[in-house]
Amino acid sequence: MTIPKHIAIIMDGNGRWAEARGLPKVLGHSQGVESVRKIVKACVKKGVRYLTLYAFSTENWKRPDQEIKALFKLLENFIDREFKLFHDNQIRFRVIGERAKIQKDLLAKIESKEKETAGYEKLTLNVALSYGARQEILNAVRALVEDARSGKINVSEIDEDVFSSRLYTQGQPDPDLLIRTSGEMRVSNFLLWQISYAEIYVTDKLWPDFGENDLDKAIEEYNKRDRRFGGR
């Protein structure tokens, strides 16, 4: 069986999971963190090299302040608790997204963990935080315009590789497999450039219920696909 080198996941359904059980939404997010831990460990075991998780979008800033604070507290707790997991399993931790909006003390902690794990190569864990693909693409365009204006690059030299080098995922392969939980059939402004040729797998499972067996099913389905990349 071929294991995808890069898996991206839209982790959806935390709120509905909690609502179905008569619980506060924050408990759904908390249970979702447990699924993150399970899937990270499973990816290490299976030999996945890159895992990108959609944790918080640019649109999520419209949510109630209390929910936003709870989400970022859960992220901070995850970073603190999983320090040993990162080191024991040689996991490189990275955050991709608009950092300017992230609280300064949390951002300092994120950047500290990124530096500590920068040399690890078994699995790169990208957490998409305050992330929006349209904004990412606009940022890349602006960077290339500035480089062209300053003479660092000729416009004729700009190709897909050059453009990709200005994205948050620079230096990484594009996702082979995109998984979305909760049954929603949309990509929600996630890695729009990078998922151009990704195989898409949608499951009705809500994210807090998604485990290693569900990941296995997604990979099995991925192996049934004929990846032609537009060649035939």
TORKE-406882 format. One record per residue (C-alpha): residue in one letter; x, y, z; residue number from 1. Coordinates in steps of 0.25 Angstrom, whole numbers. Each point is the difference from the previous one (the first is absolute). Layout:
TORKE-406882
["A" [X Y Z] NUM]
...
end
This chain:
TORKE-406882
["M" [0 0 0] 1]
["T" [5 14 -4] 2]
["I" [0 10 12] 3]
["P" [-2 14 -4] 4]
["K" [12 9 2] 5]
["H" [-9 12 4] 6]
["I" [-14 -1 7] 7]
["A" [-8 12 2] 8]
["I" [-12 0 9] 9]
["I" [-12 10 2] 10]
["M" [-4 -4 14] 11]
["D" [-15 3 0] 12]
["G" [-11 -4 9] 13]
["N" [4 4 14] 14]
["G" [-12 9 3] 15]
["R" [-10 -10 -5] 16]
["W" [7 -11 8] 17]
["A" [-2 8 12] 18]
["E" [-14 4 -3] 19]
["A" [-5 -14 -3] 20]
["R" [4 -4 14] 21]
["G" [-6 13 7] 22]
["L" [14 5 3] 23]
["P" [7 14 -1] 24]
["K" [7 2 -13] 25]
["V" [13 1 7] 26]
["L" [0 -14 4] 27]
["G" [-2 -4 -14] 28]
["H" [13 7 -4] 29]
["S" [7 -6 12] 30]
["Q" [-4 -14 -5] 31]
["G" [5 4 -13] 32]
["V" [14 2 5] 33]
["E" [0 -14 5] 34]
["S" [-3 -4 -15] 35]
["V" [12 9 -4] 36]
["R" [9 -8 9] 37]
["K" [-5 -13 -5] 38]
["I" [2 3 -14] 39]
["V" [13 7 2] 40]
["K" [5 -13 6] 41]
["A" [-6 -9 -11] 42]
["C" [7 8 -11] 43]
["V" [13 -1 7] 44]
["K" [-2 -15 1] 45]
["K" [-5 -1 -15] 46]
["G" [12 8 -5] 47]
["V" [-8 12 -5] 48]
["R" [11 11 -2] 49]
["Y" [-9 13 1] 50]
["L" [-14 2 7] 51]
["T" [-7 13 -1] 52]
["L" [-12 3 9] 53]
["Y" [-10 11 -2] 54]
["A" [-2 5 14] 55]
["F" [-5 14 -1] 56]
["S" [-3 8 -13] 57]
["T" [0 15 -2] 58]
["E" [-15 -1 0] 59]
["N" [0 -6 14] 60]
["W" [3 13 6] 61]
["K" [-14 4 -2] 62]
["R" [-4 -10 11] 63]
["P" [-4 4 14] 64]
["D" [12 5 8] 65]
["Q" [-2 -11 11] 66]
["E" [1 -11 -10] 67]
["I" [12 6 -7] 68]
["K" [7 1 14] 69]
["A" [-3 -14 3] 70]
["L" [5 -5 -13] 71]
["F" [13 7 1] 72]
["K" [2 -5 15] 73]
["L" [-2 -14 -5] 74]
["L" [11 2 -11] 75]
["E" [9 6 11] 76]
["N" [-3 -12 9] 77]
["F" [3 -10 -12] 78]
["I" [13 6 -3] 79]
["D" [4 -1 15] 80]
["R" [-5 -14 2] 81]
["E" [6 -5 -13] 82]
["F" [14 5 2] 83]
["K" [4 -14 3] 84]
["L" [-7 -6 -12] 85]
["F" [7 9 -10] 86]
["H" [13 -3 6] 87]
["D" [-2 -15 1] 88]
["N" [-5 -2 -14] 89]
["Q" [9 10 -7] 90]
["I" [-12 9 -4] 91]
["R" [2 14 -6] 92]
["F" [-10 10 5] 93]
["R" [-4 11 -9] 94]
["V" [-12 10 0] 95]
["I" [-4 6 -13] 96]
["G" [-9 12 -1] 97]
["E" [-1 15 3] 98]
["R" [8 1 13] 99]
["A" [-3 15 2] 100]
["K" [-13 -3 6] 101]
["I" [5 -11 10] 102]
["Q" [2 4 15] 103]
["K" [14 4 2] 104]
["D" [3 -10 12] 105]
["L" [-6 -11 -8] 106]
["L" [8 4 -13] 107]
["A" [12 0 8] 108]
["K" [-2 -14 5] 109]
["I" [-4 -5 -14] 110]
["E" [13 6 -5] 111]
["S" [8 -6 11] 112]
["K" [-5 -14 -3] 113]
["E" [2 2 -15] 114]
["K" [15 3 3] 115]
["E" [2 -12 9] 116]
["T" [-6 -10 -10] 117]
["A" [6 7 -13] 118]
["G" [10 -12 -2] 119]
["Y" [-10 -11 1] 120]
["E" [-4 -7 -13] 121]
["K" [-9 -12 4] 122]
["L" [-13 8 -1] 123]
["T" [-2 14 -3] 124]
["L" [-13 5 7] 125]
["N" [-6 12 -6] 126]
["V" [-11 7 8] 127]
["A" [-8 10 -8] 128]
["L" [-3 11 9] 129]
["S" [-7 13 -3] 130]
["Y" [2 -6 -14] 131]
["G" [-7 3 -13] 132]
["A" [5 -4 -14] 133]
["R" [-5 12 -7] 134]
["Q" [8 9 9] 135]
["E" [12 -10 -1] 136]
["I" [-1 2 -15] 137]
["L" [-1 15 0] 138]
["N" [12 0 10] 139]
["A" [8 -8 -10] 140]
["V" [-4 9 -12] 141]
["R" [4 13 8] 142]
["A" [14 -6 4] 143]
["L" [2 -4 -15] 144]
["V" [-4 15 -4] 145]
["E" [10 6 10] 146]
["D" [11 -10 -5] 147]
["A" [-2 4 -14] 148]
["R" [-1 15 3] 149]
["S" [14 -1 8] 150]
["G" [6 -8 -11] 151]
["K" [2 -13 8] 152]
["I" [-8 -8 -11] 153]
["N" [-4 2 -14] 154]
["V" [-15 -1 -3] 155]
["S" [3 -11 -11] 156]
["E" [7 -8 11] 157]
["I" [-13 -2 8] 158]
["D" [-6 -14 -2] 159]
["E" [-7 -10 9] 160]
["D" [12 -3 8] 161]
["V" [4 14 3] 162]
["F" [-14 3 4] 163]
["S" [-1 -12 9] 164]
["S" [13 5 7] 165]
["R" [-8 12 5] 166]
["L" [-11 -8 6] 167]
["Y" [0 -4 15] 168]
["T" [3 -15 -4] 169]
["Q" [12 4 -8] 170]
["G" [10 -12 -1] 171]
["Q" [-11 -10 2] 172]
["P" [-7 -9 -10] 173]
["D" [-15 3 -3] 174]
["P" [-10 -9 8] 175]
["D" [-3 -13 -7] 176]
["L" [-12 -2 8] 177]
["L" [-10 10 6] 178]
["I" [-10 -6 11] 179]
["R" [-12 8 4] 180]
["T" [-9 -5 12] 181]
["S" [-14 3 3] 182]
["G" [-5 -3 -14] 183]
["E" [1 14 -6] 184]
["M" [3 1 -14] 185]
["R" [9 12 -1] 186]
["V" [15 4 2] 187]
["S" [-3 13 8] 188]
["N" [11 8 -5] 189]
["F" [11 -10 4] 190]
["L" [13 -2 -8] 191]
["L" [-7 4 -13] 192]
["W" [13 1 -7] 193]
["Q" [6 -13 6] 194]
["I" [-12 -9 -1] 195]
["S" [-1 1 -15] 196]
["Y" [3 -14 -3] 197]
["A" [-3 -6 14] 198]
["E" [-10 -12 1] 199]
["I" [-12 4 9] 200]
["Y" [-6 -9 10] 201]
["V" [-13 5 8] 202]
["T" [-5 -8 11] 203]
["D" [-13 2 8] 204]
["K" [8 -2 13] 205]
["L" [1 12 9] 206]
["W" [14 4 3] 207]
["P" [0 -5 15] 208]
["D" [-4 -14 -4] 209]
["F" [10 -1 -11] 210]
["G" [11 -10 4] 211]
["E" [11 -8 -6] 212]
["N" [-10 -10 -7] 213]
["D" [-6 12 -7] 214]
["L" [13 4 -5] 215]
["D" [3 -14 -5] 216]
["K" [-13 1 -8] 217]
["A" [4 13 -6] 218]
["I" [14 -6 -4] 219]
["E" [-7 -12 -6] 220]
["E" [-9 8 -8] 221]
["Y" [12 9 -4] 222]
["N" [7 -13 -5] 223]
["K" [-12 -3 -9] 224]
["R" [1 13 -8] 225]
["D" [7 1 -13] 226]
["R" [8 13 1] 227]
["R" [2 5 -14] 228]
["F" [3 15 3] 229]
["G" [-7 4 -13] 230]
["G" [9 -9 -8] 231]
["R" [-10 -9 -6] 232]
end
